[in-house]
Amino acid sequence: MLYNNILLQTYSPEGLNASLISFYSEWKERYLRTVSNTYPTQQYLFYTLDQPNLLPAVTCSEAMGYGMFIFPMMSIFDPNAKHHFHALYRYIQHYPSFYNPHLMAWQQIMTPDGHIINATSDTSSATDGDMDISYGLLLAHRLWEQDKDIDYLQEARLHIQALMTSCVSPKDSILYLGDWVSGLQENDFKYVTRSSDFMGYLIKIFAQVDLKNKRRWLQVLSRINHIIDGQLTRQSKTNGLMPDFFKKEGKSYMAPTSQVLESLHDGDYFYNSCRTPWRYAMNSILFHSPTSYEVHLLNQWIKKKTKGMPSQIVSGYYIANGIPGDGFGEPNNLAFIAPFLVSAIAEKGNDAWILSLWNTLLAKPIDECTFYENTLKLIAMIIATGNWLSPI
């Protein structure tokens, strides 16, 4: 259920949409780029614009996945959104993963002479990017049905089946980090999974679209729910927080106490798992199911932790590497604030908190944020204004 009545009553549907359109226009102008000398046009989202230390990287499959569902959803307001969607997808098709051509290579860089190439000759995929790309293609099928250039439904099925083939463990039914885990003969990641990839709402949709693999998708859904439930009996039993990564220890998937892939905070609530309040809340918002205990726990904990002040949400909370729930990051990072707006509107009784979250998001200018912050802000605004779409 979407409990955004307090926003509708306070600002009116027209006022909310005006705020959304205004920010979307800023976001598009700031990040959307056209690849030179391409016909038909290719476009990408310049995700390193605000972080020049990451150059020469220009975009990644995660950023492109966000664009693939943002543009269909905003097409009700933007007559050029379909054009952007097609241009993004041409770009995606131009940069396939080394291991599975129906998945996208996770990162591209710009060469000194201005050409865009995959980061390495064997650049592989990242699971979450291709999950969102698949969702965008399904949305396009719902909205536009058919196009002379793209069979949206067929392309979506190709991506979804490629995810099953290359990004799902046949033994353990977990989501791999990318197709490189199954593609490489030797690696230590067969039993590592990323909590922010646990998109139950998407996996339910995949099971309805990819009938050949329906049983296996439902096994994945059962597996991720089991991992979440297990974490709620350990360090997260009073806060609902999920770690960036889980690693199998014995028979259980645990928050790691050392670096697994990205940082010493891989076992804490950090830059991957900050998306989980959004990702996990979508199940109840889209399918009108009861709010999960994990989302309820998150909402209650974060309101108490910050004394109802969203700007006091910090960019990291300990789970496995410190006292669970203690913060270690900086305040007022929208990548950590915006997802809590989504979890808040998935449950009754959060009216004052919802208004505070909304106003906090709108108060921080776009040029004071990274692409990640601004994009999660835009996604939260699409949901909070009631403009999120499901392809089913």
C-alpha positions, 0 to 999 in steps of 0.5 A: 500500500502507498500511504502518501495521503499526508503529502497529497493533502499538504501539497496537492497532487498538482503541487507534488507533480510540479516538484517532481517534474522540476527536479527531473528536468534538472536531473536530466539536464545535468546527467544525460549525455549523447554519444557523439557520432552515433546514428541512431542516437545512443545516450548514457547517464554520466554518473561520475560527473560529481565525482571527478576522482572516478574518471575516466569512467563515464557510466555503469549498468547500475546508472543505466538501469535507473534510467531505463525505468525512470524514463518510461515512468516520466513519459507521462510528463516528458514527450521526449522520454521514449526517445531517451529510453531507446537511446539508452537501450541502444547504448546498453546493447552496444556494450555487452558483458564479456560473459553473457551478451544479453547482459550489460558490461558494468562500466565504460570509460572514455579514452583520451581521444573521446571514444567510449569503451568497456573499462576492460576487454573482459568487463562483466555484468553487475546483477542489479543493473540488469535487473533494473534494465529488465524492469524498464523493458517490461514497463516499455512493453506495458506503455508502448506495447510494440516498436518497429525497432525494439520488441520490448517483451522479447528483449526483457525475456532475454535479459531475465533468462540471461540473469537466471543462466549467469547470475543465479547460483544453481546450487544455492539459489542466491543472486551472484554479484554478476555473471563473472562469478559463474564465468570465472572458473576460480573465484571466492564469490560463489557464496557471496550475495548483495542485500540490495539485489534482494528485489522481491517485487522484481523477482515476483514479476520475473517469475510471471514473465519467464515461465520457463524458469518460474520455479527457480525464480520462486526459489530465489525469492524464498532464499532471499527472504530466508537470508533476511529473516536470519539477519533479523535474528542477529545484529539486526533484530532491533534495527532492521538494517541489512549489510552491504553483503552477505557471505555464507558461513556454515549453512547461514548467510552472515554479515561479514566482519572483514572486507569481501569486495568493496570496503571494510564496511561490507558487513555494515549498512553502507553505500549498497544496502542504503537502498534496501528501505526502498527495494524491500518496501516496494513489495507492499507498495506494488502488491498491496501486501502487509508491510514486512516486519523488516520494513516496520522495524527499520521505520521505527528504529530510524525515527527514534535514532534521529529523533524525527530529523531526517538530516541526522541520518548518517552515511553508514551504520554498523552491523557486523563491525561495531555496535549494531545501529551505531552510526559512523558516516556523515549526516544529510547524504540523500542516498541514505535519506531518500530510501527511508521516504519509500519505506515510510510511505509503505506503512501507516502512522508515519505522517510527520516523518514523511513530511520531514523526509520530503522537505529534507530531500527538496531542500538540498540543491542538485549541485551539492549532491552526487549522481547517486544521491540525486538519482535515489532522490528522484526515484523516491519522489516518483514513488511518493508522488504516486507515479511509480508504475508496475509492468504487471 
